[in-house]
Amino acid sequence: MKYKRILLKLSGEALMGSRQYGIDPERLAEYAKDIKAIADKGVQIAIVIGGGNIFRGVSGASNGMDRVQGDHMGMLATVINGLALQSALEDADIPTRLQTAIKINEVAEPFIRRKAMRHLEKGRVVIFGGGTGNPYFTTDSAAVLRAIEIEADVILKGTRVDGIYNADPEKDSSAVKFNTISFDEVLQKGLKVMDTTAFTLSQENKLPIIVFDMNTSGNLLKVIAGENIGTEVNI
């Protein structure tokens, strides 16, 4: 395997499957199957998941809600998704721990870096919920921050698109895909990979990002094996 320790970033919307909102148990089971395939290869796996399928702080703020309150609601949504993913992984016989940036002791462990790394070394999947624990930061920022803290080899951003294009491939059939691209090129071309805070943090710490289609079964294993799946953003 090309990577020993990874941080997998999943969007909350990905858990909806074909639904309009909420969580699709079938999609969760598919993800658990793919994650098990790489766990069985000895890869150490950490996961950060968004909460957009339940609540978005930014959209709440645009409707008149206080932004800080909205972001706290969004953090709790990521914990709900983390619990759902933990359940699906444990149903697939994968030992899993959920750690949160906000303390919910009856539900999950608080985030402690050394404890998280120990879990990974013991072969447990670690899900990080609650974002960074601070308003005004996205789960993209949380993913990069946690990846740096646990010394991950790479961030894998699982999306419904199979990489980074020069235009939206869902709207423009002539869009061209990049197999590899540098951080500087992404910024120069104005491409949207992650929010600016997260992307800059990744660039400064020389942490590569691979954007790939998580919804095609088997792709996660191919990425881990070093196959040319998706788009790699590197120095």
C-alpha positions as CSV (number, residue, x, y, z in Angstrom):
1,M,0.0,0.0,0.0
2,K,1.3,3.5,-0.9
3,Y,-0.1,5.1,2.2
4,K,0.2,3.9,5.8
5,R,-2.0,6.5,7.6
6,I,-4.8,8.5,5.9
7,L,-7.4,11.1,6.8
8,L,-10.6,10.5,4.8
9,K,-12.8,13.5,4.4
10,L,-16.4,12.8,3.6
11,S,-19.2,15.3,3.1
12,G,-22.4,15.1,5.0
13,E,-24.3,15.3,1.8
14,A,-22.7,12.0,0.7
15,L,-24.5,10.2,3.4
16,M,-27.9,11.2,1.9
17,G,-27.5,8.8,-1.0
18,S,-30.6,9.3,-3.2
19,R,-32.5,11.0,-0.3
20,Q,-33.2,14.7,0.0
21,Y,-31.8,14.9,3.5
22,G,-30.8,12.7,6.4
23,I,-28.8,9.5,6.3
24,D,-29.1,6.6,3.8
25,P,-28.3,3.3,5.6
26,E,-27.4,1.6,2.3
27,R,-24.8,4.4,1.5
28,L,-23.4,3.9,5.0
29,A,-23.0,0.2,4.5
30,E,-21.3,0.8,1.1
31,Y,-18.8,3.1,2.7
32,A,-18.2,0.7,5.6
33,K,-17.4,-2.1,3.1
34,D,-14.9,0.1,1.2
35,I,-13.3,1.3,4.5
36,K,-13.0,-2.3,5.7
37,A,-11.2,-3.3,2.5
38,I,-8.3,-0.9,3.3
39,A,-8.4,-1.5,7.0
40,D,-7.8,-5.2,6.3
41,K,-4.7,-4.2,4.4
42,G,-3.3,-2.6,7.6
43,V,-3.9,1.0,6.6
44,Q,-4.5,3.3,9.6
45,I,-7.7,5.3,9.0
46,A,-9.0,8.6,10.5
47,I,-12.2,10.1,9.2
48,V,-13.7,13.6,9.3
49,I,-17.3,13.9,8.2
50,G,-19.4,17.0,7.4
51,G,-22.9,17.8,8.6
52,G,-24.5,19.3,5.6
53,N,-27.1,16.5,5.2
54,I,-28.6,17.7,8.6
55,F,-27.7,21.3,9.1
56,R,-25.4,24.0,7.7
57,G,-24.4,26.9,9.9
58,V,-23.8,29.2,6.9
59,S,-27.2,28.6,5.4
60,G,-28.8,29.1,8.9
61,A,-27.0,32.4,9.2
62,S,-28.2,33.5,5.8
63,N,-31.8,32.9,7.1
64,G,-31.3,35.3,10.0
65,M,-29.9,32.8,12.6
66,D,-26.9,33.9,14.7
67,R,-23.8,32.5,12.9
68,V,-22.2,31.2,16.0
69,Q,-25.3,29.3,17.1
70,G,-25.7,28.0,13.6
71,D,-22.1,26.7,13.5
72,H,-22.6,25.0,16.9
73,M,-25.7,23.2,15.4
74,G,-23.6,22.2,12.5
75,M,-21.0,20.7,14.8
76,L,-23.6,18.6,16.5
77,A,-24.8,17.4,13.1
78,T,-21.3,16.1,12.4
79,V,-21.5,14.2,15.7
80,I,-24.8,12.6,14.6
81,N,-23.2,11.6,11.3
82,G,-20.1,10.3,13.2
83,L,-22.3,8.1,15.4
84,A,-24.1,6.7,12.3
85,L,-20.8,5.9,10.5
86,Q,-19.4,4.4,13.7
87,S,-22.4,2.1,13.9
88,A,-22.1,1.0,10.3
89,L,-18.3,0.3,10.7
90,E,-18.9,-1.7,13.8
91,D,-21.6,-3.7,12.0
92,A,-18.8,-4.6,9.5
93,D,-16.6,-5.7,12.4
94,I,-14.3,-2.7,12.3
95,P,-13.2,-1.4,15.7
96,T,-14.0,2.3,15.8
97,R,-13.7,5.2,18.1
98,L,-15.5,8.5,17.8
99,Q,-13.7,11.6,19.2
100,T,-15.3,15.0,19.4
101,A,-13.9,18.5,19.6
102,I,-16.8,19.5,21.9
103,K,-17.3,17.4,25.0
104,I,-20.2,14.9,24.9
105,N,-18.8,12.4,27.3
106,E,-21.8,10.1,27.3
107,V,-21.6,9.8,23.5
108,A,-18.0,10.0,22.5
109,E,-14.4,10.5,23.7
110,P,-13.0,14.1,23.7
111,F,-10.4,14.6,21.1
112,I,-7.0,13.8,22.6
113,R,-4.2,13.7,20.0
114,R,-2.1,11.0,21.7
115,K,-5.1,8.8,22.4
116,A,-6.2,9.1,18.8
117,M,-2.8,8.1,17.5
118,R,-2.8,5.1,19.9
119,H,-6.2,4.0,18.6
120,L,-4.8,4.2,15.0
121,E,-1.7,2.2,16.0
122,K,-4.0,-0.5,17.4
123,G,-5.9,-0.7,14.1
124,R,-9.0,1.2,15.2
125,V,-10.7,3.6,12.8
126,V,-11.0,7.0,14.5
127,I,-13.8,9.4,13.5
128,F,-13.3,13.0,14.4
129,G,-16.7,14.8,15.0
130,G,-17.5,18.4,16.0
131,G,-15.3,20.1,13.5
132,T,-12.6,22.1,15.1
133,G,-14.8,23.0,18.0
134,N,-14.9,26.6,16.9
135,P,-17.4,28.6,14.9
136,Y,-16.4,30.1,11.5
137,F,-14.3,27.0,10.6
138,T,-15.5,24.4,8.2
139,T,-15.1,20.6,8.4
140,D,-12.5,20.9,5.6
141,S,-10.4,22.9,8.0
142,A,-11.0,20.3,10.7
143,A,-9.9,17.6,8.3
144,V,-6.6,19.3,7.5
145,L,-5.9,20.2,11.1
146,R,-6.5,16.6,12.4
147,A,-4.5,15.2,9.5
148,I,-1.5,17.3,10.5
149,E,-1.9,16.5,14.2
150,I,-2.0,12.7,13.6
151,E,0.8,12.9,11.1
152,A,-1.3,11.5,8.2
153,D,0.4,10.8,4.9
154,V,-2.4,12.2,2.8
155,I,-5.9,13.7,2.9
156,L,-8.4,11.8,0.8
157,K,-11.4,13.9,-0.1
158,G,-14.2,11.6,-1.2
159,T,-16.7,13.3,-3.4
160,R,-19.3,12.4,-6.0
161,V,-16.9,13.8,-8.8
162,D,-13.9,11.7,-9.9
163,G,-11.3,14.5,-9.5
164,I,-10.6,18.2,-10.1
165,Y,-11.7,19.8,-13.4
166,N,-11.2,23.2,-15.0
167,A,-15.0,23.6,-14.9
168,D,-17.9,21.9,-13.2
169,P,-18.2,18.5,-15.1
170,E,-21.8,18.2,-14.0
171,K,-22.7,21.4,-15.9
172,D,-20.0,21.5,-18.6
173,S,-19.4,18.4,-20.7
174,S,-16.2,19.8,-22.1
175,A,-14.6,20.2,-18.7
176,V,-11.0,18.8,-18.5
177,K,-9.8,16.7,-15.6
178,F,-6.4,17.2,-14.0
179,N,-4.6,14.0,-12.9
180,T,-2.1,15.9,-10.8
181,I,-1.9,19.6,-10.0
182,S,0.1,21.8,-7.7
183,F,-1.2,23.9,-4.8
184,D,-0.1,27.1,-6.6
185,E,-1.9,26.1,-9.9
186,V,-5.1,25.5,-8.0
187,L,-4.9,29.0,-6.5
188,Q,-3.9,30.6,-9.9
189,K,-6.7,28.9,-11.7
190,G,-9.3,29.7,-9.0
191,L,-10.3,26.0,-8.6
192,K,-12.4,25.0,-5.7
193,V,-10.9,22.1,-3.8
194,M,-11.4,23.1,-0.2
195,D,-12.1,26.4,1.5
196,T,-9.1,28.8,1.5
197,T,-8.2,28.4,5.1
198,A,-8.1,24.6,4.9
199,F,-6.3,24.6,1.5
200,T,-3.6,27.1,2.7
201,L,-3.0,25.0,5.9
202,S,-2.5,21.9,3.8
203,Q,-0.1,23.7,1.5
204,E,2.0,25.2,4.3
205,N,2.4,21.7,5.9
206,K,3.1,20.0,2.5
207,L,0.2,17.6,3.0
208,P,-1.0,16.2,-0.3
209,I,-4.7,16.1,-1.1
210,I,-6.4,13.5,-3.4
211,V,-9.9,14.3,-4.6
212,F,-11.7,11.1,-5.9
213,D,-15.1,9.6,-6.4
214,M,-16.0,7.8,-3.2
215,N,-19.3,6.6,-4.5
216,T,-17.8,4.1,-6.9
217,S,-17.1,0.9,-4.9
218,G,-13.5,-0.1,-4.9
219,N,-12.1,3.4,-5.6
220,L,-10.8,3.9,-2.0
221,L,-8.7,0.8,-2.2
222,K,-7.3,1.8,-5.6
223,V,-6.3,5.2,-4.3
224,I,-4.5,3.6,-1.3
225,A,-2.7,1.2,-3.7
226,G,-1.4,4.2,-5.6
227,E,-3.5,3.8,-8.7
228,N,-4.2,7.0,-10.8
229,I,-7.7,7.6,-9.5
230,G,-9.0,11.1,-9.0
231,T,-6.7,14.2,-8.8
232,E,-3.6,14.6,-6.6
233,V,-2.8,18.1,-5.3
234,N,0.8,18.3,-4.3
235,I,3.7,20.8,-3.9
